[in-house]
Amino acid sequence: MPRFVVEADGGSRGNPGPAGYGAVVLDPATGETLAERAEYIGVATNNVAEYKGLIAGLKAARELAADAQVQVRMDSKLVVEQMSGRWKIKHPDMKPLAAEAAAILPRAQVTYEWIPRERNKHADRLANEAMDAGRHGRQWEPSASTAALDRSAARSAAAAPAPSGPPGDAAAGAAAARAALATGRAAAASTAATGSAAGARRPAEAPGPAADGALFEAPAGAATLVAEPAAQEAPQPPVAGQGWGPDMGAPATLVLLRHGETALTPQKRFSGSGGTDPELSPAGRRQASAVAEALAARGTVETIVSSPLRRCRETAQAVADRLGLTVTVEEGLREVDFGAWEGLTFAEVQERFPDDLQAWLDSPKASPTGGGESFTAATRRISATRDRLLAAHAGRTVLLVTHVTPVKILVRLALGAPPESLFRMELSAASLSAVAYYADGNASVRLLNDTSHLR
């Protein structure tokens, strides 16, 4: 049975005032955008616009697959609570909209989740684009979406001059690709920021508390915000200092360690799971020893899980020997298979397989030449591995010794970032990252690319 995530939002510049909505359907495993909807609806309230966005998102999901399981994510506490059946619907404008939304898909196929506004930026951006279009007497068109800028940037990246090599031995992109994508994202962010400034409809939710402990020490409770109460039906705002959700216990924390250097790493060659399976170089062994000391000093790692590839198993064993732990091998943590690109530099691939490389830069569904693994396929594999590990190690701190692509995918999924963000991350050999996963399904990246243990 297919699974989709629908994120929806709506806004009114006046409440009531010129209003619009936005909705996006996402693949929950890859984060890929499957459909976008937005519309200027004339003069309406915030709540009406939010319900309109929900209806559009559910209809778009139904068009993709009528039997899909759909998780709706919205930053409207009112809509989420009413559609979940926890709040009564009293306002006459809301009742027919809620009934229309409920009739689109069977109730058993739809669940609702409140998310902070900052995690609903895609739908918010679409709603503002719709309102901007309405201000100029037009309706929103898909070509107006700033998501199109990301795709255009990816195509431009493929045509950019060849860089000296990809970042790291997993080669999840190139310097020119990252630069072009960053340019496109900057343009998109500028457009979205302009729209949001013009269309601000309510104060942004307060940010969550900063993580103030050591890198891998999870906080005692989850940092989950209570939504700002919406207009007519919502209860009164919480008393100051009482706006945080209940303690859901310690999260499961995955400490992500990229293996130490091999002979291929400084040469910036593609080195995945389909190549020669190189061992650690002398520099890589020194890095493994250094990170083992750093983790021993922190004293928080309880379990070690490694990719089956030799460079990871050697790095993991160095840490295990220092911590007095054993290493469990997990096939799902292996690197992407780069097919015919294994052992080549980015420039060599660009010279030999230019069309395949361009396709790979353009789409996460494209595979490297010769039967390699696409980022979409890798994301499904790695997210399934993540879920197995979280189920087996709830509330514990687990060290995953793996590769560039799995680390980037886990970080991307935790941040809710789009697939093209894989091309914008640098990840040094033997670097540490960490993601804390909470009981309500949320996650937070505690630190990215820490190499302080090597200095």
PEWO-V217554 format. One record per residue. N is the residue number from 1. RES is the residue in one letter. PSI is psi in degrees with one decimal (* if undefined). OMEGA is omega in whole degrees, 0 to 359 (none if undefined). BURIAL is b if it has 16 or more other ideal C-beta (glycine too) atoms within 10 Angstrom, else e. Layout:
n:res:psi:omega:burial
N:RES:PSI:OMEGA:BURIAL
N:RES:PSI:OMEGA:BURIAL
//
This chain:
n:res:psi:omega:burial
1:M:127.7:181:e
2:P:153.3:178:e
3:R:135.1:179:e
4:F:155.3:167:b
5:V:130.0:174:b
6:V:122.5:173:b
7:E:129.2:186:b
8:A:153.1:179:b
9:D:162.6:175:b
10:G:157.3:181:b
11:G:159.9:180:b
12:S:130.2:179:b
13:R:74.8:181:b
14:G:-34.0:176:e
15:N:72.2:2:b
16:P:157.6:180:e
17:G:-171.9:177:b
18:P:125.7:190:b
19:A:158.5:177:b
20:G:167.0:179:b
21:Y:163.9:174:b
22:G:146.9:178:b
23:A:147.6:179:b
24:V:140.5:175:b
25:V:127.9:185:b
26:L:150.4:168:b
27:D:117.1:185:b
28:P:-24.4:182:e
29:A:-37.5:186:b
30:T:-16.6:185:b
31:G:4.9:183:b
32:E:137.7:176:b
33:T:121.1:181:b
34:L:-29.5:180:b
35:A:148.3:175:b
36:E:141.6:176:b
37:R:141.1:176:b
38:A:149.5:181:b
39:E:140.3:169:b
40:Y:128.0:187:b
41:I:14.2:180:b
42:G:-152.4:182:e
43:V:124.8:181:e
44:A:174.1:178:b
45:T:167.7:175:b
46:N:-48.1:187:b
47:N:-39.6:177:b
48:V:-44.4:180:b
49:A:-38.8:179:b
50:E:-43.2:177:b
51:Y:-39.5:177:b
52:K:-39.2:177:b
53:G:-42.6:177:b
54:L:-46.5:181:b
55:I:-43.9:180:b
56:A:-39.9:180:b
57:G:-42.9:179:b
58:L:-38.7:178:b
59:K:-39.1:178:b
60:A:-39.7:177:b
61:A:-40.6:179:b
62:R:-37.6:178:b
63:E:-33.7:179:e
64:L:-41.4:180:e
65:A:112.1:184:e
66:A:-17.8:181:e
67:D:13.5:185:e
68:A:148.1:167:b
69:Q:126.0:188:b
70:V:127.1:171:b
71:Q:117.0:179:b
72:V:130.2:178:b
73:R:124.1:180:b
74:M:153.7:176:b
75:D:8.1:175:b
76:S:106.6:178:b
77:K:-37.1:181:b
78:L:-52.4:183:b
79:V:-44.8:182:b
80:V:-46.6:182:b
81:E:-38.9:179:b
82:Q:-44.4:181:b
83:M:-23.5:176:b
84:S:-9.5:178:e
85:G:9.9:182:e
86:R:-24.1:176:e
87:W:141.8:177:b
88:K:151.3:178:e
89:I:108.2:184:b
90:K:-31.6:186:e
91:H:131.9:184:b
92:P:-25.9:178:e
93:D:-25.2:185:e
94:M:-32.1:187:b
95:K:-50.8:180:e
96:P:-32.2:179:e
97:L:-44.0:179:b
98:A:-39.5:179:b
99:A:-40.1:178:e
100:E:-43.4:179:e
101:A:-41.1:183:b
102:A:-24.1:184:b
103:A:-7.3:185:e
104:I:-44.6:179:b
105:L:152.5:176:b
106:P:141.4:185:e
107:R:-34.6:182:e
108:A:-16.1:182:e
109:Q:-5.9:188:b
110:V:131.1:172:b
111:T:158.0:185:e
112:Y:140.0:179:b
113:E:131.3:172:e
114:W:137.8:176:b
115:I:152.1:176:b
116:P:155.6:183:b
117:R:-36.0:182:b
118:E:-15.8:176:e
119:R:4.9:180:b
120:N:33.6:189:b
121:K:-33.2:182:b
122:H:-51.4:180:b
123:A:-38.9:178:b
124:D:-41.4:179:b
125:R:-43.6:179:b
126:L:-40.8:179:b
127:A:-41.4:179:b
128:N:-35.7:176:b
129:E:-39.8:178:b
130:A:-42.7:179:b
131:M:-38.1:177:b
132:D:-42.9:179:b
133:A:-43.1:179:b
134:G:-34.4:179:b
135:R:-28.2:179:e
136:H:16.7:176:e
137:G:23.3:181:e
138:R:167.1:169:e
139:Q:152.5:178:e
140:W:141.1:175:b
141:E:148.7:181:e
142:P:-32.3:181:e
143:S:-16.6:179:e
144:A:-12.2:182:b
145:S:135.5:177:b
146:T:-13.8:174:b
147:A:-29.0:178:b
148:A:-28.5:178:e
149:L:-36.5:179:b
150:D:-44.3:180:b
151:R:-39.6:178:e
152:S:-39.0:179:e
153:A:-37.9:179:b
154:A:-40.2:178:b
155:R:-40.0:178:e
156:S:-35.7:180:b
157:A:-38.9:182:b
158:A:-29.5:181:b
159:A:-1.9:183:e
160:A:159.1:178:b
161:P:148.8:183:e
162:A:129.6:175:b
163:P:176.5:182:b
164:S:-23.0:179:e
165:G:164.6:182:b
166:P:159.7:180:b
167:P:107.8:178:b
168:G:171.0:187:b
169:D:-4.2:175:b
170:A:-18.4:170:b
171:A:47.1:179:b
172:A:53.6:178:b
173:G:-174.8:183:b
174:A:164.2:184:b
175:A:-41.8:180:b
176:A:-39.2:179:b
177:A:-44.3:181:b
178:R:-39.7:181:b
179:A:-44.8:180:b
180:A:-41.1:179:b
181:L:-40.0:179:b
182:A:-39.0:178:e
183:T:-45.7:178:e
184:G:-42.9:180:b
185:R:-38.3:179:b
186:A:-42.0:178:e
187:A:-41.9:179:e
188:A:-43.1:181:b
189:A:-38.7:179:e
190:S:-44.9:179:e
191:T:-45.8:182:b
192:A:-40.5:181:b
193:A:-40.4:178:e
194:T:-45.6:180:e
195:G:-42.3:182:b
196:S:-38.0:180:b
197:A:-40.0:180:e
198:A:-28.3:189:e
199:G:19.0:182:b
200:A:128.9:186:e
201:R:-14.5:177:b
202:R:158.0:180:e
203:P:143.4:176:e
204:A:147.7:179:e
205:E:150.7:179:b
206:A:146.4:179:e
207:P:156.3:179:e
208:G:166.8:180:e
209:P:142.9:179:e
210:A:146.1:175:e
211:A:120.3:188:b
212:D:7.5:179:e
213:G:-171.4:174:e
214:A:165.9:188:e
215:L:-43.9:188:b
216:F:15.9:178:b
217:E:109.0:183:b
218:A:146.0:176:b
219:P:161.4:184:b
220:A:-30.8:182:e
221:G:169.3:182:b
222:A:143.2:177:b
223:A:77.1:183:b
224:T:122.0:182:b
225:L:145.0:168:b
226:V:133.8:183:e
227:A:150.9:172:b
228:E:127.5:183:b
229:P:137.6:178:e
230:A:-177.2:193:b
231:A:-98.8:202:e
232:Q:-31.3:189:e
233:E:-20.2:193:b
234:A:152.1:176:b
235:P:170.1:181:e
236:Q:152.6:179:e
237:P:149.6:179:e
238:P:154.6:176:e
239:V:143.7:180:e
240:A:133.2:180:e
241:G:-4.6:182:e
242:Q:26.0:186:e
243:G:6.2:182:e
244:W:150.6:181:e
245:G:175.1:182:e
246:P:158.7:178:e
247:D:118.5:181:e
248:M:13.8:179:e
249:G:174.7:181:e
250:A:136.7:177:b
251:P:162.9:167:b
252:A:131.4:182:b
253:T:123.2:176:b
254:L:112.8:175:b
255:V:121.0:188:b
256:L:114.1:181:b
257:L:118.5:172:b
258:R:141.5:181:b
259:H:163.5:176:b
260:G:173.4:183:b
261:E:148.8:166:b
262:T:-179.3:178:b
263:A:-24.8:182:b
264:L:-22.0:187:b
265:T:-55.3:182:b
266:P:-19.7:177:e
267:Q:-6.3:178:e
268:K:54.0:178:b
269:R:148.9:175:b
270:F:125.0:181:b
271:S:94.3:182:b
272:G:-146.8:182:b
273:S:-0.9:180:b
274:G:11.2:183:b
275:G:-140.5:188:b
276:T:-5.0:182:e
277:D:63.1:184:e
278:P:155.6:175:b
279:E:171.5:175:e
280:L:142.2:173:b
281:S:171.4:175:b
282:P:-39.6:178:e
283:A:-39.4:179:b
284:G:-37.0:178:b
285:R:-36.2:176:b
286:R:-39.4:178:b
287:Q:-41.1:179:b
288:A:-40.6:178:b
289:S:-40.1:181:b
290:A:-42.6:180:b
291:V:-31.3:176:b
292:A:-42.1:178:b
293:E:-40.2:181:e
294:A:-41.9:180:b
295:L:-34.2:177:b
296:A:-37.6:180:e
297:A:-33.5:179:e
298:R:-38.7:174:e
299:G:27.1:183:e
300:T:-16.0:182:b
301:V:128.7:182:b
302:E:-23.0:184:e
303:T:146.6:179:b
304:I:127.0:179:b
305:V:135.7:186:b
306:S:150.6:166:b
307:S:153.1:179:b
308:P:-10.3:183:e
309:L:148.0:192:b
310:R:-42.7:183:e
311:R:-32.4:177:b
312:C:-42.6:181:b
313:R:-37.4:178:b
314:E:-41.5:178:b
315:T:-44.4:181:b
316:A:-39.3:182:b
317:Q:-35.1:177:b
318:A:-40.5:178:b
319:V:-43.1:181:b
320:A:-41.4:179:b
321:D:-37.6:182:e
322:R:-34.7:184:b
323:L:-9.0:182:b
324:G:32.5:181:e
325:L:171.0:175:e
326:T:163.7:181:e
327:V:128.3:173:b
328:T:131.4:181:e
329:V:132.2:181:e
330:E:113.4:182:b
331:E:-33.9:183:e
332:G:-10.6:180:b
333:L:4.4:181:b
334:R:162.7:178:b
335:E:162.4:174:b
336:V:145.7:172:b
337:D:117.4:182:b
338:F:12.5:173:b
339:G:-130.3:183:b
340:A:-7.8:179:b
341:W:-9.8:182:b
342:E:129.9:177:b
343:G:-5.7:181:b
344:L:157.0:171:b
345:T:167.7:178:b
346:F:-42.2:181:b
347:A:-38.0:179:b
348:E:-39.4:177:e
349:V:-42.3:180:b
350:Q:-34.6:180:b
351:E:-40.4:187:e
352:R:-33.9:186:e
353:F:57.6:187:b
354:P:-40.6:182:e
355:D:-42.4:179:e
356:D:-38.9:180:b
357:L:-41.7:178:b
358:Q:-42.9:178:b
359:A:-39.8:180:b
360:W:-39.3:178:b
361:L:-29.9:183:b
362:D:-32.4:190:b
363:S:134.6:176:b
364:P:-12.1:179:b
365:K:-14.8:182:e
366:A:141.9:181:b
367:S:149.6:172:b
368:P:157.9:181:b
369:T:140.7:173:b
370:G:28.4:174:e
371:G:25.8:176:e
372:G:178.4:184:b
373:E:129.5:177:b
374:S:162.5:176:b
375:F:-32.2:177:b
376:T:-47.0:179:b
377:A:-40.8:180:b
378:A:-38.4:180:b
379:T:-40.6:177:b
380:R:-44.3:180:e
381:R:-46.1:186:b
382:I:-37.4:178:b
383:S:-35.7:176:b
384:A:-39.6:177:e
385:T:-44.5:177:b
386:R:-46.2:182:b
387:D:-39.5:178:e
388:R:-43.3:182:e
389:L:-40.0:179:b
390:L:-38.1:178:b
391:A:-34.5:183:e
392:A:-19.6:187:e
393:H:43.4:180:b
394:A:132.1:177:e
395:G:6.8:183:e
396:R:166.9:177:b
397:T:117.7:186:b
398:V:130.0:175:b
399:L:120.8:175:b
400:L:117.4:178:b
401:V:113.0:190:b
402:T:-149.3:191:b
403:H:179.8:183:b
404:V:-54.1:187:b
405:T:-47.5:177:b
406:P:-40.0:179:b
407:V:-47.8:182:b
408:K:-39.9:180:b
409:I:-43.6:180:b
410:L:-41.5:178:b
411:V:-43.4:180:b
412:R:-46.3:180:b
413:L:-39.1:180:b
414:A:-36.0:181:b
415:L:-12.2:186:b
416:G:29.5:183:b
417:A:156.6:180:b
418:P:162.3:182:b
419:P:-34.8:183:b
420:E:-11.5:177:b
421:S:-19.2:177:b
422:L:-28.9:181:b
423:F:-3.3:185:b
424:R:6.3:181:b
425:M:133.3:170:b
426:E:140.7:182:e
427:L:109.1:184:b
428:S:157.4:176:b
429:A:138.7:178:b
430:A:24.9:178:b
431:S:157.2:183:b
432:L:137.5:170:b
433:S:168.2:177:b
434:A:141.1:176:b
435:V:127.6:176:b
436:A:129.8:182:b
437:Y:123.0:185:b
438:Y:164.6:186:b
439:A:-20.6:181:b
440:D:7.8:178:e
441:G:-7.7:178:e
442:N:161.0:179:b
443:A:154.6:176:b
444:S:137.3:176:b
445:V:118.9:186:b
446:R:-34.0:179:b
447:L:148.8:181:b
448:L:128.9:170:b
449:N:42.1:178:e
450:D:119.6:176:b
451:T:22.2:182:b
452:S:-23.7:180:e
453:H:-12.4:182:b
454:L:-2.0:183:b
455:R:*:none:e
//
